[in-house]
């Protein structure tokens, strides 16, 4: 009897130790991301101004939709009939999220801090998606080591690190939209409530409309189920509300629900000329953006003595900055056998079309910043295509992705590329 009791006690202790070990492995990526996202900028004494979204949050709290700004600092704003008042062209969700903090703490709030905190939350949500995502994809659960490598690669070996480090208004919008789409994915692979999935997609629309296009994945997934009509009605409710809110916001500012004001946005000479000549979206931009998103290599740095290679701030190939994503390409071989992989690929392509047609590449950036919009789909494909057991190759590629981003963000200098290498419109 005593021996049996001892066995029970030892077994319970082993299970407790195993649970503690697993908890540590799940907490480790978040802790390391916190150091990279929040600690390193402070060590560099990184300072960012409050940001336009803070000013817009103040305006919303005051019952206004325009913000006060000196005309000399009004780049990327939309002028009103008052010389010191401007409309913000970005969708309003990030400013809405900042409102309670601005109300409590005033203009001391920094967009960079908000961006970094949300980015840290995104690492946690991504990790929380992995078990359910494996079930949906019909693959066994990730080993603790593979799970750790995937989450670390997402946090420190892909664009979220650059996005958190940059910490501007654009980047807060990216982080907010990614958070909403990861919450949609988490809901889909866990409790699977279509109404909530659609609500999160609608929230993403209020931060980055292009990111919400990856909601096509959920539509295609639900369309295969019995009773799809009622389910799709629930999932479309969230985006419908998002569209209605954006239309009302436009109508309140410009008198028309279809007027986004982009054609009147103040830009530097080069951007203004492109927008005037070709519009915000044009097929002429596809080869230029495709080069910077998927092909561009590192280049010699601007400053001599600052290293052998640097990066051009217009972009660098996502496959070179995050080589672990080669497993996302490997997943495409399974398309004939796995509908979820097919649907993720379609959703990624739907999102990518307007990004390729956009009038700029996402400057200033390390890598491919706009990939934040379809990163959840890339992660689905990565998990689908990665090894089922611990793999030295996978670990090396994940580690290489992290090392490349550490180089790009902490060590590399901006580069100037030869004009002959720049695709022309």
ZANURO-391023 format. One record per residue (C-alpha): x, y, z; residue number from 1. Coordinates in steps of 0.02 Angstrom, whole numbers, plus 50000, padded with zeros to 5 digits. Layout:
// ZANURO-391023
(r (X,Y,Z),NUM) ...
//
This chain:
// ZANURO-391023
(r (50000,50000,50000),1) (r (50139,50118,50047),2) (r (50228,50080,49884),3) (r (50071,50117,49785),4) (r (50050,50280,49879),5) (r (50230,50324,49843),6) (r (50207,50287,49657),7) (r (50055,50400,49654),8) (r (50150,50540,49738),9) (r (50298,50521,49621),10) (r (50183,50519,49470),11) (r (50096,50677,49526),12) (r (50265,50761,49553),13) (r (50322,50711,49379),14) (r (50163,50779,49302),15) (r (50184,50941,49400),16) (r (50364,50957,49343),17) (r (50314,50921,49163),18) (r (50176,51052,49175),19) (r (50298,51180,49244),20) (r (50420,51141,49104),21) (r (50287,51164,48972),22) (r (50227,51326,49051),23) (r (50406,51392,49050),24) (r (50427,51347,48866),25) (r (50266,51438,48824),26) (r (50314,51591,48926),27) (r (50492,51600,48858),28) (r (50449,51672,48685),29) (r (50342,51807,48764),30) (r (50481,51852,48886),31) (r (50611,51861,48748),32) (r (50493,51962,48639),33) (r (50465,52082,48784),34) (r (50653,52111,48794),35) (r (50666,52139,48606),36) (r (50509,52244,48585),37) (r (50513,52346,48746),38) (r (50687,52332,48819),39) (r (50804,52356,48670),40) (r (50725,52521,48612),41) (r (50747,52588,48788),42) (r (50930,52534,48792),43) (r (50954,52630,48629),44) (r (50863,52777,48710),45) (r (50741,52764,48568),46) (r (50617,52907,48566),47) (r (50461,52923,48462),48) (r (50343,53072,48461),49) (r (50166,53042,48524),50) (r (50101,53005,48348),51) (r (49949,53053,48247),52) (r (49839,52921,48327),53) (r (49865,53002,48498),54) (r (49811,53170,48426),55) (r (49662,53086,48342),56) (r (49613,53001,48505),57) (r (49619,53172,48590),58) (r (49509,53242,48451),59) (r (49382,53100,48471),60) (r (49375,53132,48659),61) (r (49342,53316,48621),62) (r (49201,53271,48500),63) (r (49300,53315,48343),64) (r (49361,53215,48194),65) (r (49503,53330,48142),66) (r (49668,53355,48230),67) (r (49775,53509,48256),68) (r (49944,53508,48170),69) (r (50066,53639,48103),70) (r (50053,53647,47914),71) (r (50240,53613,47899),72) (r (50218,53444,47986),73) (r (50060,53390,47896),74) (r (50135,53259,47781),75) (r (50012,53115,47750),76) (r (49866,53215,47821),77) (r (49713,53280,47730),78) (r (49687,53470,47737),79) (r (49524,53548,47795),80) (r (49461,53726,47765),81) (r (49561,53781,47919),82) (r (49750,53799,47898),83) (r (49797,53711,48061),84) (r (49664,53574,48057),85) (r (49683,53410,47963),86) (r (49597,53243,47943),87) (r (49694,53082,47973),88) (r (49681,52966,47822),89) (r (49710,52806,47921),90) (r (49562,52700,47979),91) (r (49517,52747,48159),92) (r (49528,52587,48264),93) (r (49703,52622,48336),94) (r (49646,52794,48394),95) (r (49489,52718,48471),96) (r (49596,52591,48564),97) (r (49704,52734,48631),98) (r (49557,52839,48692),99) (r (49543,52770,48870),100) (r (49731,52785,48895),101) (r (49736,52962,48827),102) (r (49587,53005,48939),103) (r (49679,52937,49091),104) (r (49858,52991,49053),105) (r (49843,53130,48925),106) (r (49962,53159,48780),107) (r (50106,53074,48870),108) (r (50048,52912,48786),109) (r (50163,52858,48645),110) (r (50106,52766,48490),111) (r (50269,52668,48495),112) (r (50229,52599,48668),113) (r (50054,52548,48616),114) (r (50121,52465,48459),115) (r (50250,52366,48557),116) (r (50127,52309,48690),117) (r (50001,52250,48560),118) (r (50141,52163,48466),119) (r (50185,52070,48625),120) (r (50004,52017,48645),121) (r (50009,51953,48466),122) (r (50151,51834,48510),123) (r (50045,51760,48650),124) (r (49891,51743,48540),125) (r (49990,51658,48402),126) (r (50057,51532,48526),127) (r (49880,51501,48590),128) (r (49824,51461,48411),129) (r (49950,51322,48380),130) (r (49864,51173,48464),131) (r (49696,51205,48381),132) (r (49778,51246,48216),133) (r (49867,51078,48214),134) (r (49699,50992,48243),135) (r (49618,51089,48101),136) (r (49760,51045,47984),137) (r (49751,50861,48031),138) (r (49929,50852,48094),139) (r (49993,50794,48264),140) (r (50027,50924,48400),141) (r (50193,51013,48393),142) (r (50328,50948,48506),143) (r (50377,51073,48643),144) (r (50538,51114,48549),145) (r (50448,51142,48382),146) (r (50316,51248,48467),147) (r (50450,51356,48547),148) (r (50540,51374,48381),149) (r (50381,51424,48287),150) (r (50331,51556,48414),151) (r (50508,51627,48425),152) (r (50520,51632,48235),153) (r (50356,51728,48228),154) (r (50409,51849,48365),155) (r (50591,51879,48319),156) (r (50618,51805,48147),157) (r (50478,51888,48049),158) (r (50411,52062,48019),159) (r (50325,52086,48190),160) (r (50495,52128,48269),161) (r (50532,52264,48141),162) (r (50355,52327,48156),163) (r (50365,52339,48346),164) (r (50537,52419,48339),165) (r (50481,52552,48215),166) (r (50330,52594,48322),167) (r (50248,52726,48213),168) (r (50069,52759,48165),169) (r (50074,52639,48018),170) (r (50149,52507,48130),171) (r (50017,52525,48265),172) (r (49884,52500,48130),173) (r (49976,52343,48072),174) (r (49990,52274,48249),175) (r (49807,52310,48286),176) (r (49746,52227,48127),177) (r (49859,52077,48155),178) (r (49792,52061,48333),179) (r (49613,52060,48269),180) (r (49649,51928,48136),181) (r (49745,51818,48258),182) (r (49598,51829,48377),183) (r (49486,51775,48233),184) (r (49601,51627,48200),185) (r (49607,51584,48385),186) (r (49417,51586,48395),187) (r (49402,51478,48239),188) (r (49523,51343,48297),189) (r (49455,51338,48476),190) (r (49273,51381,48518),191) (r (49227,51408,48335),192) (r (49091,51540,48348),193) (r (49064,51617,48175),194) (r (48988,51777,48244),195) (r (49144,51815,48346),196) (r (49259,51765,48202),197) (r (49168,51891,48093),198) (r (49174,52024,48229),199) (r (49364,52011,48238),200) (r (49377,52021,48048),201) (r (49268,52178,48055),202) (r (49385,52254,48186),203) (r (49535,52219,48073),204) (r (49445,52314,47935),205) (r (49440,52467,48049),206) (r (49630,52462,48064),207) (r (49694,52391,47898),208) (r (49559,52349,47770),209) (r (49684,52246,47669),210) (r (49717,52135,47821),211) (r (49532,52096,47835),212) (r (49535,52023,47659),213) (r (49616,51868,47733),214) (r (49445,51838,47812),215) (r (49411,51749,47647),216) (r (49494,51600,47733),217) (r (49355,51587,47861),218) (r (49219,51611,47731),219) (r (49288,51467,47627),220) (r (49309,51358,47781),221) (r (49129,51385,47840),222) (r (49057,51370,47664),223) (r (49101,51184,47664),224) (r (48995,51147,47817),225) (r (48813,51095,47827),226) (r (48697,51242,47854),227) (r (48826,51357,47776),228) (r (48700,51495,47733),229) (r (48656,51535,47914),230) (r (48838,51518,47967),231) (r (48899,51636,47832),232) (r (48765,51762,47880),233) (r (48839,51766,48055),234) (r (49018,51782,47995),235) (r (48973,51923,47874),236) (r (48888,52023,48012),237) (r (49055,52087,48082),238) (r (49127,52148,47916),239) (r (48958,52226,47873),240) (r (48964,52327,48033),241) (r (49144,52375,47995),242) (r (49096,52436,47821),243) (r (48950,52535,47893),244) (r (49062,52619,48023),245) (r (49194,52666,47895),246) (r (49058,52735,47779),247) (r (48984,52838,47922),248) (r (49158,52902,47968),249) (r (49190,52956,47787),250) (r (49019,53038,47773),251) (r (49047,53136,47934),252) (r (49215,53200,47872),253) (r (49191,53223,47686),254) (r (49004,53216,47654),255) (r (49010,53050,47561),256) (r (49025,52871,47627),257) (r (49135,52828,47478),258) (r (49260,52971,47497),259) (r (49416,52917,47592),260) (r (49510,53079,47556),261) (r (49666,52992,47493),262) (r (49670,53093,47332),263) (r (49691,53251,47436),264) (r (49822,53181,47556),265) (r (49979,53287,47574),266) (r (50134,53191,47519),267) (r (50313,53227,47473),268) (r (50347,53266,47291),269) (r (50385,53088,47235),270) (r (50235,53008,47319),271) (r (50118,53147,47266),272) (r (50173,53128,47085),273) (r (50144,52940,47085),274) (r (49973,52961,47166),275) (r (49926,53096,47040),276) (r (49987,53001,46888),277) (r (49928,52824,46929),278) (r (49811,52832,47079),279) (r (49826,52739,47243),280) (r (49813,52567,47160),281) (r (49875,52526,46986),282) (r (49936,52370,46897),283) (r (50092,52468,46848),284) (r (50155,52452,47026),285) (r (50148,52261,47027),286) (r (50325,52227,46960),287) (r (50401,52360,47074),288) (r (50317,52295,47231),289) (r (50347,52113,47184),290) (r (50533,52152,47172),291) (r (50542,52236,47342),292) (r (50428,52109,47428),293) (r (50502,51947,47362),294) (r (50665,51973,47267),295) (r (50769,52121,47333),296) (r (50935,52066,47411),297) (r (51042,52159,47538),298) (r (51152,52297,47466),299) (r (51313,52390,47509),300) (r (51283,52515,47651),301) (r (51276,52703,47625),302) (r (51416,52735,47750),303) (r (51588,52663,47724),304) (r (51652,52562,47870),305) (r (51476,52517,47927),306) (r (51479,52337,47869),307) (r (51489,52235,47710),308) (r (51302,52233,47678),309) (r (51153,52340,47721),310) (r (50969,52343,47676),311) (r (50872,52459,47565),312) (r (50729,52539,47662),313) (r (50612,52511,47514),314) (r (50611,52326,47553),315) (r (50702,52160,47555),316) (r (50643,51987,47503),317) (r (50534,51904,47635),318) (r (50617,51738,47592),319) (r (50789,51810,47633),320) (r (50737,51898,47793),321) (r (50633,51749,47855),322) (r (50703,51590,47773),323) (r (50599,51481,47890),324) (r (50449,51529,47783),325) (r (50512,51407,47651),326) (r (50402,51283,47744),327) (r (50250,51387,47697),328) (r (50293,51353,47515),329) (r (50319,51169,47556),330) (r (50139,51162,47619),331) (r (50074,51202,47444),332) (r (50110,51022,47393),333) (r (49968,50970,47507),334) (r (49836,51081,47424),335) (r (49750,50936,47331),336) (r (49729,50841,47495),337) (r (49693,50981,47620),338) (r (49556,51110,47596),339) (r (49620,51222,47737),340) (r (49789,51242,47652),341) (r (49700,51284,47490),342) (r (49589,51412,47577),343) (r (49736,51494,47667),344) (r (49827,51510,47501),345) (r (49676,51589,47417),346) (r (49653,51711,47561),347) (r (49837,51759,47555),348) (r (49828,51793,47368),349) (r (49668,51896,47387),350) (r (49756,52004,47516),351) (r (49915,52016,47414),352) (r (49831,52085,47256),353) (r (49797,52262,47322),354) (r (49965,52265,47412),355) (r (50056,52230,47249),356) (r (49954,52366,47162),357) (r (49985,52498,47298),358) (r (50081,52655,47251),359) (r (50224,52627,47375),360) (r (50320,52480,47445),361) (r (50298,52517,47631),362) (r (50455,52624,47650),363) (r (50540,52639,47778),364) (r (50564,52456,47825),365) (r (50675,52306,47850),366) (r (50603,52167,47744),367) (r (50421,52171,47687),368) (r (50313,52269,47808),369) (r (50148,52240,47717),370) (r (50167,52053,47751),371) (r (50091,52093,47921),372) (r (49923,52098,47830),373) (r (49931,51915,47777),374) (r (50047,51846,47911),375) (r (49910,51737,47992),376) (r (49890,51645,47826),377) (r (50078,51623,47811),378) (r (50080,51549,47986),379) (r (49942,51426,47939),380) (r (50046,51370,47790),381) (r (50205,51364,47893),382) (r (50127,51249,48023),383) (r (50053,51142,47884),384) (r (50220,51123,47794),385) (r (50341,51106,47940),386) (r (50411,50940,48003),387) (r (50305,50831,48116),388) (r (50453,50788,48226),389) (r (50601,50887,48290),390) (r (50707,50937,48141),391) (r (50882,51011,48142),392) (r (50847,51096,47975),393) (r (50691,51181,48042),394) (r (50780,51239,48199),395) (r (50925,51308,48095),396) (r (50808,51404,47979),397) (r (50710,51474,48127),398) (r (50874,51525,48208),399) (r (50936,51601,48045),400) (r (50776,51704,48031),401) (r (50802,51772,48206),402) (r (50986,51810,48173),403) (r (50946,51901,48010),404) (r (50818,52010,48097),405) (r (50939,52047,48239),406) (r (51065,52100,48107),407) (r (50939,52205,48012),408) (r (50869,52295,48162),409) (r (51024,52314,48271),410) (r (51179,52307,48161),411) (r (51145,52341,47978),412) (r (51146,52512,47895),413) (r (51028,52577,47763),414) (r (51092,52550,47587),415) (r (51079,52638,47422),416) (r (51054,52520,47276),417) (r (51115,52550,47098),418) (r (50981,52637,46994),419) (r (50992,52502,46863),420) (r (50927,52377,46990),421) (r (50771,52477,47028),422) (r (50618,52416,46931),423) (r (50534,52560,46840),424) (r (50349,52592,46826),425) 
//
